Amino acid sequence: MRTRRVHTAYIKIVRSFVTLTYELIKAMVEYARENGIKILPLCPFAKGRFERISEYADVLHQ
């Protein structure tokens, strides 16, 4: 069996990416609200975020 190590730097990069993605989705929702746009999240990560945050329902395309 081969073993791989997970380094702290890698975990920090992943956390930063997730945080950045959350902020991007939040900005996208704000933009959609201001401009009367509905969002159809095709990305599984974004789709999951929209399913978990009920406040985003007003801009979610059904």
Protein Blocks (a to p, Z undefined) as FASTA:
>chain_A
ZZddddfklmmmmmmmmmmmmmmmmmmmmmmmmnopacddfbfklmmmmmmmmklmmmpc
ZZ
